């Protein structure tokens, strides 16, 4: 039976250029409502992947996203958000895109068609059996991604894939295939739309849940976030103040002294405990 790309089937809407703006926006919104439901159906596979990643990451393993075009850009985007959000070094979650950094802004001709380059890009990071490689490919047929996944499996590296088509070639070669079936795009074949939205949601789920299980969140707060601007310093200050019952100014001084909410709170409590014992 021939593989059919649902993601590239004709749009359910026609004569788009003749529609008023309000109707275009309404129809896109109606299609976008389908994305969360499609992701929901993939939750068991996402859970399986997260569980396996946490086991490996606690032993020093890393997450690699690998993709081309929109899929590759979304992997790079998610990886780039981990250091500022969770205070992890950028070496823990890494995004690779066919064609390299140039492809983040401009298409690189034929980059996604090279079946060997994905593995070569991964090898540059000394990839090993503790790592996890997640291939992102809306079509499920991207040679750059499939070649990398196949080679990873030959080397005993855990692999997963995120695609918008059932029984896709990339699913067949992945240890943990995640298939998010969002249907045809509003503009036929434009996988930057529903497919891209669903990919972003799944990447958010994977790294957020992994970081929580790695102890980078306390309660519901980003206690390890980088203090890279005034907004985040203010947010962190209020977290310290709420946690320790201190006024804003003292909380801010503590935060800036120690560099993160978690360290500021831990150090203050440890110091207070030591002083209490010394006075006994």
KEKE-3310 file (N, C-alpha, C; in steps of 0.2 Angstrom, whole numbers, plus 5000, padded with zeros to 4 digits):
npx = (5004:5003:5012:5003:5003:4995:4996:4999:4988:4975:4968:4954:4947:4943:4947:4954:4959:4948:4941:4935:4945:4940:4934:4944:4953:4944:4942:4955:4957:4948:4954:4965:4960:4960:4972:4977:4969:4974:4987:4984:4980:4992:4998:5002:5013:5022:5023:5030:5042:5047:5049:5060:5070:5072:5078:5090:5096:5098:5109:5118:5115:5110:5098:5094:5087:5083:5080:5073:5070:5055:5052:5065:5069:5060:5064:5077:5073:5066:5076:5084:5078:5079:5091:5088:5076:5076:5089:5099:5114:5118:5122:5114:5102:5100:5098:5097:5098:5095:5107:5113:5116:5113:5102:5092:5087:5087:5082:5092:5098:5094:5098:5091:5090:5101:5106:5116:5121:5115:5119:5132:5132:5127:5138:5148:5145:5150:5141:5132:5127:5120:5112:5098:5089:5078:5069:5062:5049:5037:5032:5037:5046:5058:5075:5087:5083:5079:5090:5099:5092:5092:5105:5108:5101:5108:5119:5115:5108:5095:5080:5067:5053:5044:5029:5017:5010:5002:5010:5022:5038:5048:5043:5044:5057:5060:5063:5053:5039:5031:5015:5006:4992:4985:4979:4974:4982:4978:4982:4986:4998:5006:5016:5020:5010:4997:5004:5017:5013:5008:5020:5028:5020:5022:5036:5037:5030:5039:5052:5049:5042:5053:5063:5056:5056:5069:5072:5072:5062:5052:5038:5028:5036:5049:5063:5076:5079:5087:5094:5092:5086:5078:5064:5064:5072:5064:5053:5060:5064:5051:5048:5057:5054:5041:5043:5052:5047:5052:5056:5054:5066:5077:5075:5078:5092:5097:5094:5102:5114:5116:5112:5101:5084:5082:5095:5097:5086:5090:5102:5100:5091:5100:5110:5102:5099:5111:5115:5105:5108:5120:5117:5111)
npy = (4994:5011:5025:5038:5055:5064:5076:5084:5083:5090:5106:5109:5120:5132:5143:5154:5166:5174:5176:5186:5194:5192:5180:5171:5171:5166:5153:5148:5148:5139:5127:5127:5123:5109:5105:5103:5092:5082:5081:5077:5063:5058:5057:5046:5040:5051:5052:5040:5043:5054:5048:5039:5048:5055:5046:5044:5057:5059:5053:5060:5061:5069:5079:5079:5088:5086:5091:5098:5113:5121:5112:5109:5122:5124:5114:5119:5132:5127:5121:5132:5139:5133:5136:5150:5148:5137:5137:5129:5122:5126:5115:5104:5102:5101:5109:5104:5109:5105:5110:5119:5134:5144:5140:5144:5156:5157:5147:5132:5125:5109:5103:5096:5084:5076:5061:5057:5068:5071:5062:5065:5078:5076:5068:5077:5082:5072:5061:5049:5033:5037:5048:5056:5056:5066:5066:5078:5079:5084:5079:5066:5060:5065:5064:5068:5068:5055:5047:5050:5046:5032:5029:5032:5022:5011:5013:5011:5021:5030:5034:5045:5051:5065:5067:5071:5062:5046:5030:5034:5034:5039:5036:5022:5019:5024:5022:5027:5032:5047:5052:5064:5068:5080:5083:5090:5105:5122:5131:5122:5110:5118:5116:5124:5128:5120:5108:5113:5121:5110:5103:5112:5112:5099:5098:5108:5101:5090:5095:5103:5094:5086:5094:5098:5086:5084:5093:5106:5115:5122:5119:5128:5136:5145:5142:5142:5150:5161:5177:5188:5200:5215:5212:5199:5199:5206:5197:5186:5191:5194:5180:5176:5184:5180:5166:5167:5177:5190:5207:5217:5224:5218:5205:5206:5210:5198:5189:5194:5193:5179:5174:5166:5161:5149:5146:5157:5156:5144:5146:5157:5151:5140:5148:5155:5144:5139:5150:5150:5138:5141:5150:5142)
npz = (5000:4995:5003:5010:5011:5023:5027:5016:5008:4998:5004:5015:5011:4999:4985:4992:4990:4987:4999:5012:5025:5038:5037:5033:5044:5053:5048:5048:5062:5066:5060:5068:5080:5080:5083:5096:5100:5092:5097:5110:5107:5105:5117:5126:5119:5120:5134:5136:5130:5137:5149:5147:5142:5154:5162:5156:5155:5169:5170:5163:5150:5134:5125:5108:5095:5078:5062:5047:5038:5043:5053:5058:5062:5073:5082:5085:5091:5103:5110:5112:5121:5133:5142:5146:5152:5162:5167:5163:5156:5139:5132:5135:5129:5112:5096:5080:5063:5046:5034:5043:5053:5044:5038:5047:5044:5030:5016:5012:4999:4994:5006:5015:5009:5010:5015:5024:5031:5043:5053:5053:5057:5070:5076:5077:5090:5098:5101:5111:5119:5130:5126:5118:5102:5093:5080:5069:5058:5048:5036:5037:5029:5027:5021:5027:5041:5043:5039:5049:5060:5058:5058:5071:5078:5075:5082:5095:5101:5109:5100:5093:5085:5077:5068:5056:5049:5048:5050:5044:5035:5044:5056:5056:5057:5070:5088:5097:5090:5087:5082:5076:5070:5061:5050:5033:5028:5030:5020:5006:5010:5017:5030:5040:5047:5055:5057:5061:5073:5081:5082:5090:5102:5106:5108:5118:5128:5130:5134:5145:5154:5156:5162:5173:5180:5182:5192:5190:5192:5205:5215:5206:5199:5189:5196:5192:5182:5170:5175:5164:5161:5166:5168:5172:5183:5191:5192:5198:5210:5216:5218:5227:5238:5241:5244:5255:5264:5264:5262:5247:5243:5250:5246:5232:5233:5238:5228:5217:5222:5223:5211:5206:5209:5216:5222:5230:5239:5245:5250:5259:5268:5273:5279:5289:5297:5301:5309:5319:5325:5330:5340:5350)
capx = (5000:5007:5012:5000:5005:4989:4998:5000:4982:4971:4965:4947:4945:4945:4946:4956:4960:4942:4938:4936:4949:4937:4933:4951:4955:4940:4944:4962:4956:4944:4958:4970:4957:4961:4979:4977:4966:4978:4992:4981:4980:4999:5001:5005:5020:5026:5025:5035:5049:5050:5052:5066:5074:5074:5083:5097:5098:5101:5116:5123:5113:5107:5092:5095:5082:5085:5075:5074:5065:5051:5053:5072:5069:5056:5069:5082:5069:5064:5083:5087:5074:5081:5095:5085:5070:5078:5096:5103:5119:5116:5124:5110:5097:5103:5094:5101:5094:5099:5110:5116:5113:5111:5095:5087:5084:5086:5083:5098:5096:5095:5101:5087:5090:5107:5105:5122:5124:5112:5123:5139:5131:5127:5144:5152:5144:5152:5134:5133:5121:5116:5109:5091:5089:5071:5068:5055:5048:5030:5030:5039:5050:5064:5080:5092:5081:5078:5097:5102:5089:5094:5112:5108:5099:5114:5124:5112:5106:5087:5077:5060:5051:5037:5027:5010:5007:5002:5014:5027:5044:5052:5040:5046:5064:5061:5061:5047:5036:5025:5012:5001:4988:4981:4975:4977:4983:4973:4985:4988:5005:5010:5016:5022:5004:4995:5010:5021:5010:5008:5027:5030:5017:5025:5043:5036:5029:5045:5057:5046:5041:5060:5066:5053:5058:5076:5072:5073:5056:5050:5031:5026:5040:5056:5067:5083:5079:5093:5092:5095:5083:5074:5058:5066:5075:5058:5050:5064:5063:5045:5048:5061:5050:5035:5046:5055:5043:5056:5053:5056:5073:5081:5074:5082:5099:5099:5094:5107:5120:5117:5111:5095:5079:5084:5101:5096:5082:5093:5108:5097:5089:5105:5113:5098:5099:5117:5114:5100:5111:5126:5114:5108)
capy = (5000:5017:5029:5044:5061:5067:5083:5087:5083:5097:5110:5108:5126:5134:5150:5158:5173:5178:5176:5192:5193:5189:5172:5168:5171:5161:5146:5146:5146:5132:5122:5126:5120:5102:5103:5100:5086:5078:5080:5073:5056:5056:5058:5040:5040:5057:5050:5035:5046:5058:5044:5037:5054:5057:5041:5045:5063:5059:5050:5064:5061:5075:5078:5082:5088:5086:5092:5102:5118:5123:5107:5110:5128:5123:5111:5124:5136:5124:5120:5139:5142:5129:5139:5155:5146:5133:5138:5123:5124:5125:5108:5099:5101:5104:5108:5104:5110:5104:5117:5123:5140:5148:5138:5146:5162:5156:5140:5130:5120:5101:5101:5090:5078:5072:5055:5056:5074:5072:5058:5069:5084:5073:5065:5083:5083:5066:5058:5043:5029:5041:5053:5054:5060:5067:5068:5081:5079:5084:5074:5059:5057:5069:5060:5071:5065:5047:5044:5051:5041:5025:5028:5032:5016:5006:5014:5010:5028:5030:5038:5046:5056:5068:5068:5073:5057:5040:5025:5037:5031:5041:5032:5015:5018:5027:5018:5030:5037:5051:5054:5069:5068:5086:5083:5094:5112:5127:5132:5115:5108:5123:5113:5129:5130:5116:5104:5117:5122:5104:5101:5116:5110:5093:5100:5111:5096:5085:5098:5106:5089:5083:5099:5097:5079:5085:5097:5113:5119:5121:5121:5129:5142:5144:5145:5142:5155:5166:5184:5191:5206:5218:5209:5192:5200:5208:5191:5182:5195:5192:5173:5175:5187:5175:5160:5168:5182:5195:5213:5217:5226:5212:5199:5208:5209:5191:5186:5196:5190:5172:5173:5162:5160:5143:5147:5163:5153:5138:5149:5161:5146:5137:5153:5156:5138:5139:5155:5147:5133:5144:5153:5137)
capz = (5000:4995:5009:5008:5016:5024:5028:5010:5004:4997:5009:5015:5009:4992:4983:4998:4989:4987:5005:5016:5030:5044:5035:5032:5051:5057:5046:5051:5069:5066:5059:5074:5086:5079:5084:5103:5100:5089:5101:5115:5105:5105:5124:5128:5116:5123:5141:5136:5128:5142:5155:5144:5142:5161:5165:5153:5157:5175:5170:5159:5143:5132:5120:5102:5090:5072:5057:5041:5037:5049:5058:5061:5066:5079:5087:5088:5095:5109:5113:5114:5127:5139:5146:5150:5156:5167:5170:5161:5151:5132:5130:5138:5124:5106:5090:5073:5057:5039:5031:5048:5056:5039:5036:5051:5041:5023:5014:5010:4993:4994:5013:5018:5005:5011:5020:5028:5034:5049:5057:5053:5062:5077:5078:5079:5097:5102:5103:5114:5120:5135:5122:5114:5096:5091:5073:5068:5051:5046:5030:5039:5024:5026:5021:5032:5047:5042:5039:5056:5065:5056:5060:5079:5081:5074:5087:5101:5104:5109:5095:5093:5079:5078:5062:5055:5045:5050:5047:5040:5035:5050:5062:5055:5059:5076:5093:5099:5085:5089:5076:5077:5064:5061:5043:5028:5030:5027:5013:5005:5010:5021:5036:5045:5050:5060:5059:5065:5079:5085:5084:5095:5108:5108:5110:5124:5133:5131:5138:5151:5159:5158:5166:5180:5183:5183:5198:5188:5194:5212:5215:5199:5197:5186:5201:5190:5176:5170:5176:5159:5159:5171:5169:5175:5189:5195:5193:5203:5216:5219:5220:5233:5243:5243:5247:5262:5268:5265:5258:5240:5242:5253:5241:5226:5234:5239:5221:5213:5225:5222:5203:5204:5215:5220:5226:5235:5244:5248:5254:5265:5273:5276:5283:5295:5301:5305:5314:5324:5329:5334:5346:5354)
cpx = (5004:5006:5008:5001:4998:4990:4999:4994:4979:4968:4957:4943:4947:4944:4948:4956:4954:4938:4939:4941:4946:4936:4939:4953:4951:4941:4950:4961:4953:4949:4963:4967:4958:4968:4980:4974:4970:4984:4990:4982:4987:5002:5005:5012:5025:5028:5031:5042:5051:5053:5059:5071:5077:5079:5090:5100:5101:5108:5121:5121:5110:5101:5095:5089:5085:5080:5077:5069:5061:5052:5060:5072:5065:5060:5074:5079:5068:5071:5085:5084:5076:5085:5092:5080:5072:5085:5100:5108:5116:5118:5120:5105:5099:5099:5098:5096:5098:5101:5113:5113:5110:5104:5090:5083:5082:5086:5090:5097:5099:5098:5097:5087:5096:5106:5110:5124:5121:5116:5130:5138:5130:5134:5149:5151:5146:5146:5136:5127:5117:5111:5102:5091:5081:5071:5062:5054:5040:5028:5032:5043:5057:5071:5086:5090:5081:5085:5100:5099:5091:5101:5112:5106:5104:5119:5121:5109:5098:5085:5070:5059:5044:5035:5020:5007:5007:5007:5019:5034:5049:5050:5043:5053:5065:5059:5054:5044:5031:5021:5006:4997:4983:4977:4978:4978:4979:4975:4988:4996:5009:5011:5019:5016:5002:5000:5015:5019:5010:5015:5029:5026:5020:5032:5042:5035:5035:5049:5055:5045:5048:5063:5063:5055:5066:5077:5074:5067:5054:5043:5029:5030:5047:5061:5075:5084:5085:5090:5094:5091:5080:5068:5059:5069:5069:5054:5053:5063:5057:5044:5051:5057:5045:5038:5049:5052:5047:5053:5057:5064:5078:5081:5078:5089:5101:5099:5100:5114:5121:5115:5105:5091:5081:5090:5100:5092:5086:5099:5105:5095:5095:5109:5109:5098:5106:5118:5110:5104:5117:5123:5111:5113)
cpy = (5006:5021:5036:5049:5065:5075:5087:5086:5090:5100:5108:5114:5128:5141:5155:5165:5177:5179:5183:5190:5190:5181:5168:5166:5166:5154:5144:5144:5140:5126:5121:5123:5112:5100:5100:5093:5080:5076:5076:5065:5053:5056:5052:5039:5045:5055:5045:5038:5050:5054:5041:5042:5055:5052:5042:5051:5063:5056:5054:5064:5068:5074:5082:5082:5089:5086:5097:5108:5120:5118:5108:5117:5128:5119:5115:5129:5133:5123:5127:5142:5138:5133:5145:5153:5142:5133:5133:5126:5123:5118:5103:5097:5105:5103:5109:5104:5108:5110:5121:5130:5145:5147:5141:5152:5161:5149:5138:5124:5113:5099:5096:5084:5073:5067:5054:5062:5074:5068:5062:5075:5081:5071:5071:5084:5077:5062:5051:5039:5033:5046:5051:5059:5060:5070:5072:5082:5079:5079:5067:5056:5061:5065:5062:5068:5058:5044:5045:5046:5034:5024:5028:5025:5010:5007:5014:5016:5028:5036:5039:5051:5059:5070:5069:5068:5050:5035:5028:5034:5033:5037:5025:5014:5021:5022:5020:5035:5041:5054:5058:5071:5074:5087:5088:5101:5117:5130:5125:5114:5113:5120:5117:5130:5125:5111:5107:5119:5116:5102:5105:5114:5104:5094:5103:5106:5092:5089:5101:5100:5086:5088:5099:5091:5080:5090:5104:5118:5117:5124:5122:5135:5140:5146:5145:5146:5159:5173:5189:5198:5209:5214:5202:5193:5202:5201:5186:5185:5193:5185:5172:5178:5183:5169:5161:5173:5188:5201:5213:5218:5221:5206:5200:5207:5202:5188:5188:5194:5183:5170:5169:5162:5154:5143:5152:5160:5148:5141:5153:5156:5142:5142:5154:5150:5137:5144:5153:5142:5136:5148:5149:5136)
cpz = (5000:5001:5006:5013:5017:5025:5022:5005:5003:5003:5009:5013:5002:4991:4989:4996:4988:4993:5009:5022:5036:5043:5035:5040:5055:5055:5048:5059:5070:5065:5065:5080:5086:5082:5091:5104:5097:5093:5107:5114:5106:5112:5127:5125:5119:5130:5140:5134:5133:5148:5153:5144:5149:5164:5162:5155:5164:5176:5165:5152:5141:5127:5114:5098:5083:5066:5051:5040:5043:5055:5062:5065:5073:5084:5090:5092:5102:5113:5116:5120:5133:5144:5150:5154:5162:5170:5168:5156:5144:5129:5131:5132:5118:5100:5084:5067:5050:5036:5036:5050:5050:5037:5041:5048:5033:5021:5011:5005:4994:5001:5016:5014:5006:5017:5025:5033:5041:5054:5058:5058:5069:5080:5080:5087:5101:5105:5105:5116:5126:5132:5119:5108:5094:5084:5072:5060:5049:5041:5033:5034:5023:5026:5026:5039:5048:5043:5046:5061:5064:5059:5068:5081:5080:5079:5094:5105:5103:5104:5095:5087:5080:5070:5061:5050:5048:5046:5042:5040:5041:5056:5062:5058:5067:5082:5096:5094:5088:5083:5078:5071:5064:5055:5039:5031:5027:5020:5011:5005:5015:5029:5042:5049:5056:5062:5063:5072:5084:5087:5090:5102:5110:5111:5117:5130:5135:5136:5144:5156:5161:5163:5173:5184:5185:5189:5196:5189:5201:5212:5208:5196:5194:5190:5198:5184:5176:5171:5170:5157:5166:5173:5173:5182:5194:5197:5199:5210:5220:5221:5227:5239:5245:5246:5254:5266:5269:5261:5252:5239:5244:5248:5235:5227:5235:5232:5217:5216:5223:5214:5201:5210:5219:5225:5231:5241:5248:5253:5260:5270:5277:5281:5290:5299:5305:5310:5320:5328:5333:5340:5351:5360)
residu = (UNK:UNK:UNK:UNK:UNK:UNK:UNK:UNK:UNK:UNK:UNK:UNK:UNK:UNK:UNK:UNK:UNK:UNK:UNK:UNK:UNK:UNK:UNK:UNK:UNK:UNK:UNK:UNK:UNK:UNK:UNK:UNK:UNK:UNK:UNK:UNK:UNK:UNK:UNK:UNK:UNK:UNK:UNK:UNK:UNK:UNK:UNK:UNK:UNK:UNK:UNK:UNK:UNK:UNK:UNK:UNK:UNK:UNK:UNK:UNK:UNK:UNK:UNK:UNK:UNK:UNK:UNK:UNK:UNK:UNK:UNK:UNK:UNK:UNK:UNK:UNK:UNK:UNK:UNK:UNK:UNK:UNK:UNK:UNK:UNK:UNK:UNK:UNK:UNK:UNK:UNK:UNK:UNK:UNK:UNK:UNK:UNK:UNK:UNK:UNK:UNK:UNK:UNK:UNK:UNK:UNK:UNK:UNK:UNK:UNK:UNK:UNK:UNK:UNK:UNK:UNK:UNK:UNK:UNK:UNK:UNK:UNK:UNK:UNK:UNK:UNK:UNK:UNK:UNK:UNK:UNK:UNK:UNK:UNK:UNK:UNK:UNK:UNK:UNK:UNK:UNK:UNK:UNK:UNK:UNK:UNK:UNK:UNK:UNK:UNK:UNK:UNK:UNK:UNK:UNK:UNK:UNK:UNK:UNK:UNK:UNK:UNK:UNK:UNK:UNK:UNK:UNK:UNK:UNK:UNK:UNK:UNK:UNK:UNK:UNK:UNK:UNK:UNK:UNK:UNK:UNK:UNK:UNK:UNK:UNK:UNK:UNK:UNK:UNK:UNK:UNK:UNK:UNK:UNK:UNK:UNK:UNK:UNK:UNK:UNK:UNK:UNK:UNK:UNK:UNK:UNK:UNK:UNK:UNK:UNK:UNK:UNK:UNK:UNK:UNK:UNK:UNK:UNK:UNK:UNK:UNK:UNK:UNK:UNK:UNK:UNK:UNK:UNK:UNK:UNK:UNK:UNK:UNK:UNK:UNK:UNK:UNK:UNK:UNK:UNK:UNK:UNK:UNK:UNK:UNK:UNK:UNK:UNK:UNK:UNK:UNK:UNK:UNK:UNK:UNK:UNK:UNK:UNK:UNK:UNK:UNK:UNK:UNK:UNK:UNK:UNK:UNK:UNK:UNK:UNK:UNK:UNK:UNK:UNK:UNK:UNK:UNK:UNK:UNK:UNK)
# end
